[in-house]
Every structure is written in structure tokens, then in C-alpha cells.
Amino acid sequence: MKKTSGARDIVVVAASLGGLLALKKIMSLLPSDLPASVFVVMHIGALPSVLPEILQADCPLPVMHACDGQPIAPSTVYVAPPDRHMLMRDGLIILSTGPKENFARPAADPLFRSAAVEYGPRAIGVILTGRLDGAAGLKAVDACGGFTIVQEPSSCVAPDMPKAALQAVSPNRVVPIEDIAAAIVGALTDDSRKGVSMDERERIALETKIALTGISSPGDLERLGHRSSMTCPDCGGVAWRIGDDLPLRYRCHTGHAFSALSLESEQRSGAENALWSAVRRLEESLLLIEEQLSLGEAARSPGTTELRARKERLQAAIEETRQLALDSSTSPSEKAV
């Protein structure tokens, strides 16, 4: 497959929950002479990863973990290594330990913003199954004139990422997983072009700089948005709301970034932990009262009536708190199913 003049040649792909099978499917269907470089981010955290080896088993293209400073080659698949953001600059791959985004490193948004700033209309952004990441990055690709592809949510193990992406942009293609590879190949030579928002590009470039350097300031954040009443769950710092449209996002002055979806998930997790801790303390109080009752009844103590009343109140409080904890462990999207 030959590359034509002006063709797109940078493909950035994001996947999370359910993404392994999705990626294997896509990689197996890409042509061996694909005239493009493919960059893959999957939420693997800091643990050792064999994702390149797994994908290589089905992929006709060479697949490898990206290395810092590595020149970008065509017909190659680069996978973000553990605990590093993968970005691009001046034809090279840059790995960064910049602040986590959506509580993840590697994360999709830094990669997508980097591709948008560096390559503009030459970039193709692909959002697959998963949760909590990628919508802002895909919007950056779209704002800089790139081509956008979203996996059809009904074909996803976890549809949160595709659904958030569809709220943020009007993608060029929305297709089921078995058609993603063909959509990528078709996008390489698609003649359609979008306008570029220069103001938006400047903001995207600023956020890319933060991911590259790990350095941000209140002044930078004032250029990106405005202070909110939220605090960063990672460091406790003041959070700025970024922009005034979807996806709703926040970033703190140390550089942590998160969508409203990922922030709500983190807060729900914290609330659940606090509620289960409250259940434990209430149950311990109940045990103490039961022991006092046992001794009081044996001695025919006059205070047993009040102890029984307290026991009943505690039992009711335990059941109510336990139900709140169970409810808090279920996301709004899961409740809607």
C-alpha cells in the first residue's frame, strides 16, 4: 500500500477495559504495508507489560514498546510502556513521567493531544472500549483537523470511553470493532478535511507541554480555564475547570488532569471506602453493646432497657450504611442498564 501525497500517516489508538481483544482484532486486520505509524495506549499502569508480544502474535506489522527519543518509523506499531506517557515531538517519540491524567499513566489524552499538535490533519484518532479516558484527546485531534474514529458503543465491553467521545465530537466514523481496521485504512487517503481552530490548538499545545515537562503554573491554568471549587484527589490542590464545553474536565496546578467522569468515579470509590469503614465501626460498637447486654442481663442491671434500644438503633444504622456502601459501588451507567 503506497502513501499518497498529503495522506494521513499517524494513527493514535486508545483502549482500556475490554481493549485487549479489541486491539488484537484490529492489529490482525491491518495490512503489512500500512503506510502509517500506529501508536497504542492501554491503561496498564506501572506493572510490567507484555502487550507488544501479545499483539505481535496477530499483527503483520512490527510491534514494540516505544523508547524515549526513538525516531518514528512507518509501518510500525508503538505501544506506550508502563508508567510513561507516550508523546511525539519533531519526528521522535518522547516518553514522559508527567502528571497522571484521569488517574492513569500512560494515558490516552496526552498522546492524542501530542499527535494533534505535531501532525494536525495527518493524525487519525481511534477510541475503543474502555472507561474514563480519551474524549479530550479525540477532541484535540478533531480540533486540529484530524480524522476521528469511535468504536460503536454497543460492540464494547465497556462503552464509557466511546460514549464520552461521541458527546465531545462528531466523529468521521462510528463502526463496530470488526470494521475499525478498514476505517483506519480508508482514513489514510480520505480527502475530507476539517478546519483548524488556532485558539484551541494553542490550548492543546499548552496541555501537551505540561505532559512533556511535568511543569504547570496557575498562570498556565488561567489560560486554559478558570478556578473551580473542586480539589485534586491526587494531591489536594486547587483544580481549574478546563474549557466551557464537553468533555467537562479539570486540571490542578501540579498538572494532574481528569474528566468529570473519572473524578466522579474516584469520589465514588472514596465514598465507598469511607462507608465500609463506618460499617465496621458501627459493627464494633454493636458487639460492645451486646457484650454489655449479656453481662447486664446476667446481673439484672437496670440499664439493659436503654442498651437494647441502642442496639436496635445501631442495627438499623448498620443496614442503612451498608446499603449506601453497596449503592456507591455502582456507577450511574451501570444503574441505567
C-alpha positions as CSV (number, residue, x, y, z in Angstrom):
1,M,0.0,0.0,0.0
2,K,1.6,3.3,-1.1
3,K,1.3,6.5,0.7
4,T,-0.1,9.3,-1.4
5,S,0.8,13.0,-1.1
6,G,-0.9,14.7,1.8
7,A,-2.2,11.4,3.1
8,R,-2.7,10.8,6.8
9,D,0.1,8.7,8.4
10,I,-0.2,9.0,12.2
11,V,-2.7,6.7,13.9
12,V,-3.3,7.0,17.7
13,V,-5.4,4.4,19.4
14,A,-6.7,4.3,23.0
15,A,-8.3,1.3,24.8
16,S,-9.0,0.3,28.3
17,L,-11.4,-2.3,29.8
18,G,-12.0,-4.9,27.2
19,G,-9.3,-3.4,25.0
20,L,-7.0,-6.4,24.6
21,L,-9.3,-8.4,22.4
22,A,-10.3,-5.3,20.5
23,L,-6.7,-4.4,19.8
24,K,-5.9,-8.0,18.8
25,K,-8.7,-7.9,16.3
26,I,-7.7,-4.6,14.8
27,M,-4.0,-5.4,14.6
28,S,-4.7,-8.7,12.9
29,L,-6.6,-6.9,10.1
30,L,-4.1,-4.2,9.3
31,P,-2.1,-4.7,6.1
32,S,1.6,-5.5,6.3
33,D,2.5,-2.5,4.1
34,L,0.4,0.1,6.1
35,P,1.9,3.5,5.2
36,A,1.4,4.9,8.6
37,S,2.8,4.7,12.2
38,V,0.4,3.4,14.8
39,F,0.6,4.4,18.5
40,V,-1.3,2.4,21.1
41,V,-2.1,3.4,24.7
42,M,-3.8,0.9,27.0
43,H,-4.3,1.5,30.7
44,I,-1.6,-0.8,32.1
45,G,-0.3,1.3,35.0
46,A,3.2,0.7,36.3
47,L,3.1,-3.1,36.2
48,P,5.4,-5.0,33.7
49,S,3.6,-5.5,30.4
50,V,3.9,-8.0,27.5
51,L,1.3,-6.2,25.4
52,P,3.6,-5.8,22.4
53,E,4.3,-9.6,22.4
54,I,0.6,-10.4,22.7
55,L,-0.3,-8.0,19.8
56,Q,2.6,-9.2,17.7
57,A,1.1,-12.7,17.6
58,D,-1.7,-11.5,15.4
59,C,-0.2,-8.4,13.7
60,P,1.7,-8.4,10.4
61,L,3.4,-5.1,11.4
62,P,6.3,-5.0,13.9
63,V,5.0,-4.2,17.4
64,M,7.2,-2.8,20.1
65,H,7.3,-0.8,23.3
66,A,8.3,2.7,22.5
67,C,11.6,4.1,23.6
68,D,12.4,7.6,24.6
69,G,14.0,9.6,21.7
70,Q,13.2,6.8,19.2
71,P,12.6,8.0,15.6
72,I,9.1,7.4,14.3
73,A,9.1,4.8,11.5
74,P,6.3,3.9,9.1
75,S,4.5,0.5,9.1
76,T,5.3,0.1,12.8
77,V,3.1,-0.2,15.9
78,Y,4.4,1.5,19.1
79,V,2.9,0.7,22.5
80,A,3.2,3.0,25.5
81,P,5.3,1.3,28.1
82,P,4.3,1.0,31.8
83,D,4.1,4.2,33.8
84,R,5.1,6.5,30.9
85,H,3.1,8.9,28.8
86,M,3.9,8.5,25.1
87,L,4.1,11.7,23.1
88,M,5.6,12.9,19.8
89,R,7.9,15.8,19.0
90,D,10.0,16.6,16.0
91,G,9.6,13.2,14.5
92,L,10.7,11.4,17.7
93,I,8.8,9.6,20.4
94,I,9.1,11.2,23.8
95,L,8.3,9.2,27.0
96,S,7.3,11.3,30.0
97,T,6.7,10.8,33.7
98,G,4.5,13.9,33.6
99,P,1.4,14.1,35.9
100,K,-1.2,11.4,35.6
101,E,-4.3,12.2,33.6
102,N,-7.6,10.5,34.5
103,F,-5.5,8.8,37.2
104,A,-3.5,6.9,34.6
105,R,0.0,6.9,33.2
106,P,0.2,6.0,30.3
107,A,-3.0,7.9,29.4
108,A,-4.7,8.5,26.0
109,D,-5.2,12.2,26.2
110,P,-1.5,13.2,26.2
111,L,-0.8,11.0,23.2
112,F,-3.7,12.3,21.2
113,R,-3.0,16.0,22.0
114,S,0.6,15.5,21.0
115,A,-0.4,13.9,17.7
116,A,-2.9,16.7,17.1
117,V,-0.3,19.5,17.7
118,E,2.6,17.8,15.8
119,Y,0.7,16.4,12.8
120,G,-2.7,18.2,12.6
121,P,-4.7,16.8,9.6
122,R,-2.2,13.9,9.2
123,A,-3.5,12.4,12.5
124,I,-6.1,9.7,12.9
125,G,-7.6,9.3,16.4
126,V,-9.3,6.0,17.4
127,I,-11.2,5.5,20.6
128,L,-12.0,1.9,21.6
129,T,-13.8,0.2,24.5
130,G,-12.9,1.4,28.0
131,R,-13.6,3.8,30.8
132,L,-12.6,7.3,31.8
133,D,-10.1,8.5,29.2
134,G,-9.7,9.7,25.6
135,A,-12.6,12.1,24.9
136,A,-10.5,15.2,25.4
137,G,-7.7,13.7,23.3
138,L,-10.0,12.9,20.4
139,K,-11.5,16.3,20.6
140,A,-7.9,17.7,20.2
141,V,-7.4,15.6,17.1
142,D,-10.7,16.8,15.7
143,A,-9.9,20.5,16.5
144,C,-6.6,20.3,14.7
145,G,-8.1,18.9,11.6
146,G,-7.5,15.2,12.1
147,F,-9.7,12.2,11.3
148,T,-11.7,10.6,14.2
149,I,-13.0,7.1,14.6
150,V,-15.0,5.7,17.5
151,Q,-15.9,2.1,18.2
152,E,-19.7,1.6,18.2
153,P,-20.6,1.6,21.9
154,S,-22.9,-1.4,21.5
155,S,-19.9,-3.5,20.5
156,C,-17.8,-2.5,23.5
157,V,-17.2,-4.4,26.7
158,A,-17.1,-1.0,28.5
159,P,-18.8,1.7,26.4
160,D,-17.9,4.7,28.7
161,M,-14.9,5.9,26.6
162,P,-16.8,5.8,23.2
163,K,-19.9,7.4,24.7
164,A,-17.9,10.2,26.2
165,A,-16.0,10.7,22.8
166,L,-19.4,10.8,21.0
167,Q,-20.5,13.6,23.3
168,A,-17.3,15.6,22.7
169,V,-17.0,15.3,18.9
170,S,-18.9,14.4,15.8
171,P,-16.5,11.6,14.6
172,N,-15.9,10.8,10.9
173,R,-16.7,7.2,11.6
174,V,-18.5,5.2,14.2
175,V,-18.1,1.5,13.5
176,P,-18.1,-1.9,15.3
177,I,-14.8,-3.4,16.2
178,E,-14.6,-5.7,13.2
179,D,-14.7,-2.6,10.9
180,I,-12.1,-0.4,12.8
181,A,-9.1,-1.6,10.8
182,A,-10.9,-0.9,7.5
183,A,-11.9,2.5,8.7
184,I,-8.2,3.3,9.6
185,V,-7.0,2.2,6.2
186,G,-9.8,4.2,4.5
187,A,-8.9,7.3,6.5
188,L,-5.3,7.3,5.3
189,T,-6.4,8.5,1.9
190,D,-9.7,10.2,2.7
191,D,-9.8,13.6,1.0
192,S,-12.2,15.3,3.5
193,R,-10.5,18.0,5.6
194,K,-11.7,19.9,8.6
195,G,-11.0,23.5,9.6
196,V,-8.4,24.1,12.4
197,S,-9.2,26.2,15.4
198,M,-5.9,28.1,16.1
199,D,-7.0,29.3,19.6
200,E,-7.9,25.7,20.5
201,R,-4.6,24.5,19.0
202,E,-2.7,26.9,21.3
203,R,-4.5,25.5,24.4
204,I,-3.8,21.9,23.2
205,A,-0.2,22.7,22.8
206,L,0.0,24.1,26.3
207,E,-1.5,21.0,27.8
208,T,0.9,18.9,25.7
209,K,3.8,20.9,27.2
210,I,2.6,20.1,30.7
211,A,2.5,16.4,29.9
212,L,6.0,16.6,28.4
213,T,7.7,18.6,31.1
214,G,5.6,17.9,34.2
215,I,5.5,21.6,34.8
216,S,2.5,23.8,35.0
217,S,1.6,27.0,36.8
218,P,-1.6,28.9,37.9
219,G,-0.9,31.2,35.0
220,D,-1.0,28.4,32.5
221,L,-4.2,27.1,34.0
222,E,-5.8,30.6,33.8
223,R,-5.1,30.5,30.1
224,L,-6.8,27.1,29.9
225,G,-9.8,27.7,32.1
226,H,-10.9,29.1,35.4
227,R,-10.7,28.1,39.1
228,S,-13.4,25.8,40.4
229,S,-14.5,24.7,43.8
230,M,-13.1,21.2,43.2
231,T,-9.9,19.9,44.6
232,C,-7.5,17.4,43.1
233,P,-8.0,13.9,44.5
234,D,-4.3,13.1,43.7
235,C,-2.6,15.9,45.5
236,G,-5.4,18.0,47.2
237,G,-4.5,21.1,45.1
238,V,-7.0,23.6,43.7
239,A,-8.5,22.4,40.4
240,W,-9.2,24.6,37.3
241,R,-12.1,23.8,35.1
242,I,-10.7,23.4,31.5
243,G,-12.9,25.0,28.8
244,D,-16.6,25.5,28.8
245,D,-17.9,22.6,26.8
246,L,-17.8,18.8,26.7
247,P,-16.0,16.8,27.9
248,L,-16.1,18.5,31.3
249,R,-12.5,18.4,32.6
250,Y,-10.4,19.7,35.4
251,R,-6.6,20.2,36.0
252,C,-4.7,21.1,39.1
253,H,-1.7,23.4,39.4
254,T,0.7,20.4,39.7
255,G,-0.6,19.1,36.4
256,H,-3.0,16.2,37.3
257,A,-5.9,16.2,34.9
258,F,-9.1,14.4,35.0
259,S,-12.5,14.3,33.3
260,A,-15.7,14.8,35.3
261,L,-16.4,11.1,34.6
262,S,-13.1,9.9,36.1
263,L,-13.4,12.4,39.0
264,E,-16.9,11.1,39.8
265,S,-15.6,7.5,39.7
266,E,-12.7,8.4,42.1
267,Q,-15.0,10.2,44.5
268,R,-17.4,7.3,44.4
269,S,-14.6,4.9,45.3
270,G,-13.5,7.2,48.2
271,A,-17.1,7.4,49.5
272,E,-17.5,3.6,49.3
273,N,-14.3,3.1,51.3
274,A,-15.5,5.6,53.9
275,L,-18.9,3.9,54.2
276,W,-17.5,0.4,54.6
277,S,-15.2,1.9,57.3
278,A,-18.3,3.3,59.0
279,V,-20.0,-0.1,58.8
280,R,-17.0,-1.7,60.5
281,R,-17.0,0.9,63.3
282,L,-20.8,0.5,63.8
283,E,-20.5,-3.2,64.0
284,E,-17.7,-3.0,66.6
285,S,-20.0,-0.7,68.6
286,L,-22.8,-3.2,68.3
287,L,-20.5,-6.0,69.6
288,L,-19.6,-3.9,72.6
289,I,-23.3,-3.2,73.4
290,E,-24.1,-6.9,73.0
291,E,-21.4,-7.8,75.5
292,Q,-22.6,-5.2,77.9
293,L,-26.2,-6.5,77.5
294,S,-25.0,-10.1,78.2
295,L,-23.3,-9.0,81.4
296,G,-26.1,-6.6,82.4
297,E,-28.9,-9.2,81.9
298,A,-26.9,-11.7,83.9
299,A,-26.7,-9.3,86.7
300,R,-30.2,-7.9,86.2
301,S,-28.8,-4.4,85.7
302,P,-31.4,-1.6,85.4
303,G,-29.6,-0.1,82.3
304,T,-30.4,-3.0,80.0
305,T,-33.5,-1.4,78.5
306,E,-31.5,1.5,77.2
307,L,-28.8,-0.8,75.9
308,R,-31.5,-2.8,73.9
309,A,-32.8,0.5,72.4
310,R,-29.2,1.5,71.4
311,K,-28.7,-2.0,69.9
312,E,-31.8,-1.6,67.7
313,R,-30.7,1.9,66.6
314,L,-27.2,0.5,65.7
315,Q,-28.6,-2.4,63.8
316,A,-30.8,-0.1,61.7
317,A,-27.8,2.3,61.1
318,I,-25.6,-0.6,60.1
319,E,-28.1,-1.8,57.5
320,E,-28.7,1.7,56.1
321,T,-24.9,2.4,55.9
322,R,-24.2,-1.0,54.3
323,Q,-26.9,-0.3,51.6
324,L,-25.3,3.1,50.9
325,A,-21.9,1.5,50.5
326,L,-23.4,-1.1,48.1
327,D,-25.1,1.6,46.1
328,S,-22.0,3.8,45.9
329,S,-20.1,0.9,44.3
330,T,-22.3,1.0,41.2
331,S,-21.7,3.7,38.6
332,P,-24.6,5.7,37.1
333,S,-24.1,4.0,33.8
334,E,-24.3,0.5,35.4
335,K,-27.5,1.5,37.3
336,A,-29.1,2.6,34.0
337,V,-28.6,-0.8,32.4
